[in-house]
Amino acid sequence: MFNYGSKFSRDNDLIKDCIQELFVTLWMRKDFLGTPVNVKNYLYKAFRLLLFKDAKMIQQNITYEESEYYDFDATLSIEDSTIEGENIQHVQERLQQKLNQLSPRQREAIFLKFYEGLNYDEIAEVMDISVKGSYKLMARALDSLRGMLSREDFLLVLFFFSTKLYH
């Protein structure tokens, strides 16, 4: 959750406070809460809403809208990559440059899909969009990346994303 929260705010204390507040609230209201279909989804969505609410209360002039920049970083580790002859740092930098050109919602969808391993139903629930919308958002993000990258670089990105899903 901390990793996910750090994509929206650089205020580590705010993120930690929101995580703690979320779990305290869940504990205090446990008698009134039902059992969610997917607990991970429920926690992500509740945490995201709480983080936005608390950040807005702290600084009334900051709003979290689709147009705001969310920093979803691409990270490659040596274990994740078997790319021969490629400089890992170079691939990571190229991927980050291209991800930064996507819309904030596209970056968030990619983060949830490939870094957190959520399926399209879960992404839709966390981002408060329809399932069809989550498919469209992901397709547009991947199409945009495909258009921005060479064929070889795009294949490296797909390889990187696929390794994230299975590790």
Backbone torsions as a table, in degrees:
resi	resn	phi	psi	omega
1	MET	NA	-38.0	179.2
2	PHE	-61.2	-43.8	179.0
3	ASN	-59.4	-44.7	178.9
4	TYR	-64.5	-44.6	179.5
5	GLY	-63.8	-32.8	-179.7
6	SER	-68.9	-12.3	176.4
7	LYS	-78.4	-18.1	-179.0
8	PHE	-106.0	-26.8	-175.6
9	SER	-144.9	143.8	176.2
10	ARG	-93.2	-0.8	-179.9
11	ASP	-83.3	94.0	-177.1
12	ASN	-60.6	-36.7	179.4
13	ASP	-65.7	-40.5	177.3
14	LEU	-61.8	-43.6	-179.6
15	ILE	-62.1	-47.5	179.4
16	LYS	-62.0	-42.1	178.8
17	ASP	-62.2	-41.2	179.9
18	CYS	-66.0	-39.7	177.6
19	ILE	-62.4	-46.7	179.5
20	GLN	-64.2	-43.7	179.8
21	GLU	-61.4	-39.6	179.0
22	LEU	-60.4	-49.5	-177.0
23	PHE	-71.4	-33.1	175.3
24	VAL	-65.7	-43.9	178.5
25	THR	-62.0	-43.4	178.1
26	LEU	-60.9	-42.1	-179.5
27	TRP	-66.0	-43.1	-178.1
28	MET	-68.4	-30.8	-176.5
29	ARG	-105.8	16.0	-175.4
30	LYS	-57.5	-30.8	-179.7
31	ASP	-72.9	-21.0	-176.7
32	PHE	-101.6	-9.2	-176.6
33	LEU	-92.7	144.3	174.1
34	GLY	-85.1	-173.8	177.3
35	THR	-100.0	114.6	-179.4
36	PRO	-69.4	154.2	178.2
37	VAL	-63.4	-42.3	-179.6
38	ASN	-130.7	108.7	-175.0
39	VAL	-64.4	-42.7	-179.3
40	LYS	-59.7	-45.2	177.8
41	ASN	-59.4	-48.2	-179.3
42	TYR	-57.7	-45.0	-178.5
43	LEU	-66.3	-43.2	178.3
44	TYR	-60.0	-47.0	-177.2
45	LYS	-65.9	-45.8	179.6
46	ALA	-63.0	-41.6	179.4
47	PHE	-64.7	-44.1	-179.8
48	ARG	-59.9	-47.2	-179.9
49	LEU	-65.0	-41.2	179.3
50	LEU	-64.9	-42.1	179.4
51	LEU	-62.5	-45.2	179.3
52	PHE	-63.8	-42.7	-179.1
53	LYS	-63.7	-47.2	-178.7
54	ASP	-66.6	-40.3	179.1
55	ALA	-64.6	-38.8	179.7
56	LYS	-67.9	-36.3	179.1
57	MET	-68.8	-34.7	-179.2
58	ILE	-71.0	-44.3	-179.1
59	GLN	-128.3	97.9	-175.2
60	GLN	-61.3	-22.3	-178.1
61	ASN	-86.2	-2.7	178.0
62	ILE	-102.9	128.3	174.2
63	THR	-124.3	146.4	179.4
64	TYR	-101.6	99.5	-178.5
65	GLU	-119.1	171.9	-179.6
66	GLU	-60.0	-29.6	-176.0
67	SER	-80.0	-11.6	-179.0
68	GLU	-76.8	150.1	-178.3
69	TYR	-81.6	121.9	172.5
70	TYR	-108.7	132.5	-173.9
71	ASP	-91.3	88.5	176.0
72	PHE	-98.4	100.8	-174.5
73	ASP	-83.2	142.6	173.3
74	ALA	-91.2	128.9	178.2
75	THR	-130.4	135.0	176.0
76	LEU	-116.8	140.4	173.5
77	SER	-118.1	161.8	-178.5
78	ILE	-59.9	-38.5	-179.7
79	GLU	-64.7	-32.3	-177.1
80	ASP	-76.3	-14.2	-170.5
81	SER	-123.4	134.5	173.3
82	THR	-120.8	26.7	-177.0
83	ILE	-75.1	113.7	-177.6
84	GLU	-77.3	135.0	173.9
85	GLY	76.1	-2.2	-179.2
86	GLU	-94.1	141.4	174.2
87	ASN	-82.9	114.6	-176.0
88	ILE	-55.8	-42.8	-179.1
89	GLN	-62.2	-40.7	179.8
90	HIS	-63.6	-44.7	179.5
91	VAL	-63.6	-43.4	179.3
92	GLN	-61.4	-43.9	180.0
93	GLU	-64.8	-42.7	179.1
94	ARG	-63.4	-43.7	179.3
95	LEU	-63.2	-43.8	179.9
96	GLN	-63.0	-40.7	177.6
97	GLN	-59.0	-43.6	-178.1
98	LYS	-73.1	-37.9	176.6
99	LEU	-63.0	-34.7	179.4
100	ASN	-66.5	-19.4	179.1
101	GLN	-85.6	-11.6	176.9
102	LEU	-77.7	163.8	176.1
103	SER	-70.1	158.0	178.9
104	PRO	-57.2	-39.0	179.9
105	ARG	-67.6	-37.5	177.9
106	GLN	-65.0	-43.1	177.9
107	ARG	-62.6	-40.7	179.8
108	GLU	-64.4	-42.6	178.7
109	ALA	-62.4	-43.3	178.3
110	ILE	-63.2	-42.2	178.0
111	PHE	-59.8	-48.4	-178.5
112	LEU	-64.2	-39.1	-177.7
113	LYS	-72.8	-52.7	-169.4
114	PHE	-96.1	-23.5	179.8
115	TYR	-99.1	-32.5	-178.9
116	GLU	-104.6	-10.2	175.2
117	GLY	72.1	24.0	179.6
118	LEU	-78.7	149.8	175.1
119	ASN	-88.2	177.6	-174.6
120	TYR	-64.5	-36.5	176.8
121	ASP	-62.3	-43.5	-179.2
122	GLU	-67.9	-40.9	177.5
123	ILE	-60.4	-44.4	179.5
124	ALA	-59.3	-42.8	-179.1
125	GLU	-66.7	-45.7	-178.5
126	VAL	-65.1	-41.1	-176.5
127	MET	-88.0	-2.2	178.7
128	ASP	59.7	48.5	175.6
129	ILE	-130.7	172.6	178.2
130	SER	-75.5	161.6	177.8
131	VAL	-62.7	-42.7	177.5
132	LYS	-59.3	-39.2	177.5
133	GLY	-63.3	-36.1	179.4
134	SER	-68.8	-37.5	175.7
135	TYR	-64.0	-45.2	-179.2
136	LYS	-63.7	-43.7	-179.5
137	LEU	-60.9	-44.8	179.7
138	MET	-67.5	-41.7	179.7
139	ALA	-62.2	-43.0	179.2
140	ARG	-65.9	-38.4	178.9
141	ALA	-64.0	-45.8	-180.0
142	LEU	-68.7	-37.1	175.7
143	ASP	-62.7	-41.6	178.4
144	SER	-63.1	-44.6	177.8
145	LEU	-62.0	-41.9	179.7
146	ARG	-60.2	-39.8	179.6
147	GLY	-71.4	-27.8	-177.2
148	MET	-87.7	-22.4	-173.6
149	LEU	-109.6	154.0	172.2
150	SER	-67.8	164.5	-179.6
151	ARG	-56.9	-43.5	-178.6
152	GLU	-65.4	-45.0	179.5
153	ASP	-64.8	-38.8	179.0
154	PHE	-64.3	-40.0	177.2
155	LEU	-64.1	-37.5	176.1
156	LEU	-63.7	-40.1	178.6
157	VAL	-64.1	-45.6	178.0
158	LEU	-61.2	-39.7	177.2
159	PHE	-62.4	-45.4	179.4
160	PHE	-60.1	-47.7	179.8
161	PHE	-62.3	-40.1	-179.7
162	SER	-66.6	-33.8	177.2
163	THR	-69.4	-31.2	177.4
164	LYS	-66.0	-34.4	-178.5
165	LEU	-69.6	-31.1	-172.7
166	TYR	-106.8	7.3	178.7
167	HIS	-122.7	NA	NA
